[in-house]
Amino acid sequence: MKIGIIGAGDIGRLYAKLWHKAGHVVFLSARNPDKHRDFVAGLGDGAFLGTPEEAAAFADVVLLAVNYPTVESAVEAIAPHVSDKLVIDATNPLGYDAKGQLEALIPDGDIAGLVMAEKLPNARIGKAFTSLWSGYVETKSNVTDPQVAMPFAVDADADKTTMAQLIGEAGLVPVDIGGLADSAALDPSSPVWNVVLSSDEVKQRVAAFRLNNAA
Ligand SMILES: NC(=O)c1ccc[n+]([C@@H]2O[C@H](COP(=O)([O-])OP(=O)(O)OC[C@H]3O[C@@H](n4cnc5c(N)ncnc54)[C@H](OP(=O)(O)O)[C@@H]3O)[C@@H](O)[C@H]2O)c1
């Protein structure tokens, strides 16, 4: 697969490394690509670096991994290049307020995946990689007993297959939690967010979360 990665920070670099190791061609991008030259050169053949526009145009599948306060410019850059492509949105809609406290950047009750689908209406949005800190994945990827789960949500069956494959190749167990409209469980404040869980634990917590939210 040709994977375009928008954002070359903790998340972009981590999955670039894991997917490159799994045999995919990765194209890492940022607003200032020069900062990432050594990292990409270190990956070797089959790893490229450039702008978000170039990464999105190159890719079969895009991973969006930028900070939410700057997400609009990333979306604007990639929008012309992601028609009918799967864009896996790893962003969390969070920023910091003037006191340095985390704050939500979408209205309470909105679902981040659906918000992204409105921003990129020509793409097929999937949601994953939001719920696990990169440091956990670094240490827990490919660990067995217990294997660490990565929940994901996307609408089309073919995209479910692609996302499950990419999560598996990152050394995690894919757990399909439904379509994009079901992806609230991947957003901050859900009980699966920022915690290392097995697939059974993810399923139990997602079911409880939905029950609570339906009540
Ligand atoms: N870190 C985690 O453990 C974790 C886990 C789950 C989800 N997430 C989510 O993943 C996203 C990225 O987090 P991170 O920790 O990887 O952030 P990070 O380490 O701060 O890296 C962000 C990267 O995005 C690039 N960037 C920022 N705005 C951009 C834009 N408009 N266009 C292109 N590139 C842009 C930055 O480079 P330039 O400044 O050069 O553009 C930088 O390489 C966030 O939404 C975060 O909530 C993070």
PDBQT file of the ligand as one rigid body, heavy atoms in Angstrom, charges set to zero:
ROOT
HETATM    1  N1  LIG A 301       0.837  11.583  20.683  1.00  0.00    +0.000 N 
HETATM    2  C1  LIG A 301      -0.054  10.633  20.968  1.00  0.00    +0.000 C 
HETATM    3  O1  LIG A 301       0.216   9.717  21.726  1.00  0.00    +0.000 OA
HETATM    4  C2  LIG A 301      -1.402  10.658  20.308  1.00  0.00    +0.000 A 
HETATM    5  C3  LIG A 301      -2.228   9.536  20.462  1.00  0.00    +0.000 A 
HETATM    6  C4  LIG A 301      -3.447   9.510  19.804  1.00  0.00    +0.000 A 
HETATM    7  C5  LIG A 301      -3.830  10.564  19.000  1.00  0.00    +0.000 A 
HETATM    8  N2  LIG A 301      -3.017  11.671  18.881  1.00  0.00    +0.000 N 
HETATM    9  C6  LIG A 301      -3.449  12.751  18.019  1.00  0.00    +0.000 C 
HETATM   10  O2  LIG A 301      -2.647  12.737  16.848  1.00  0.00    +0.000 OA
HETATM   11  C7  LIG A 301      -2.413  14.064  16.400  1.00  0.00    +0.000 C 
HETATM   12  C8  LIG A 301      -0.914  14.294  16.310  1.00  0.00    +0.000 C 
HETATM   13  O3  LIG A 301      -0.371  14.143  17.599  1.00  0.00    +0.000 OA
HETATM   14  P1  LIG A 301       1.218  14.074  17.816  1.00  0.00    +0.000 P 
HETATM   15  O4  LIG A 301       1.418  13.791  19.241  1.00  0.00    +0.000 OA
HETATM   16  O5  LIG A 301       1.846  13.211  16.782  1.00  0.00    +0.000 OA
HETATM   17  O6  LIG A 301       1.610  15.599  17.545  1.00  0.00    +0.000 OA
HETATM   18  P2  LIG A 301       3.061  16.223  17.406  1.00  0.00    +0.000 P 
HETATM   19  O7  LIG A 301       4.087  15.284  17.934  1.00  0.00    +0.000 OA
HETATM   20  O8  LIG A 301       2.984  17.601  17.945  1.00  0.00    +0.000 OA
HETATM   21  O9  LIG A 301       3.266  16.285  15.818  1.00  0.00    +0.000 OA
HETATM   22  C9  LIG A 301       2.398  16.973  14.981  1.00  0.00    +0.000 C 
HETATM   23  C10 LIG A 301       2.997  16.974  13.584  1.00  0.00    +0.000 C 
HETATM   24  O10 LIG A 301       2.072  17.542  12.690  1.00  0.00    +0.000 OA
HETATM   25  C11 LIG A 301       2.732  18.503  11.871  1.00  0.00    +0.000 C 
HETATM   26  N3  LIG A 301       1.701  19.501  11.560  1.00  0.00    +0.000 N 
HETATM   27  C12 LIG A 301       1.055  20.333  12.393  1.00  0.00    +0.000 A 
HETATM   28  N4  LIG A 301       0.133  21.037  11.731  1.00  0.00    +0.000 NA
HETATM   29  C13 LIG A 301       0.208  20.642  10.438  1.00  0.00    +0.000 A 
HETATM   30  C14 LIG A 301      -0.486  20.994   9.264  1.00  0.00    +0.000 A 
HETATM   31  N5  LIG A 301      -1.451  21.900   9.288  1.00  0.00    +0.000 N 
HETATM   32  N6  LIG A 301      -0.161  20.371   8.113  1.00  0.00    +0.000 NA
HETATM   33  C15 LIG A 301       0.824  19.430   8.084  1.00  0.00    +0.000 A 
HETATM   34  N7  LIG A 301       1.521  19.039   9.173  1.00  0.00    +0.000 NA
HETATM   35  C16 LIG A 301       1.208  19.658  10.323  1.00  0.00    +0.000 A 
HETATM   36  C17 LIG A 301       3.892  19.030  12.713  1.00  0.00    +0.000 C 
HETATM   37  O11 LIG A 301       4.988  19.462  11.945  1.00  0.00    +0.000 OA
HETATM   38  P3  LIG A 301       5.113  20.941  11.355  1.00  0.00    +0.000 P 
HETATM   39  O12 LIG A 301       4.974  21.858  12.527  1.00  0.00    +0.000 OA
HETATM   40  O13 LIG A 301       6.453  20.951  10.679  1.00  0.00    +0.000 OA
HETATM   41  O14 LIG A 301       4.013  21.077  10.365  1.00  0.00    +0.000 OA
HETATM   42  C18 LIG A 301       4.298  17.757  13.455  1.00  0.00    +0.000 C 
HETATM   43  O15 LIG A 301       5.174  16.997  12.662  1.00  0.00    +0.000 OA
HETATM   44  C19 LIG A 301      -3.118  15.000  17.400  1.00  0.00    +0.000 C 
HETATM   45  O16 LIG A 301      -4.387  15.350  16.896  1.00  0.00    +0.000 OA
HETATM   46  C20 LIG A 301      -3.260  14.126  18.642  1.00  0.00    +0.000 C 
HETATM   47  O17 LIG A 301      -4.394  14.489  19.425  1.00  0.00    +0.000 OA
HETATM   48  C21 LIG A 301      -1.804  11.725  19.513  1.00  0.00    +0.000 A 
ENDROOT
TORSDOF 0
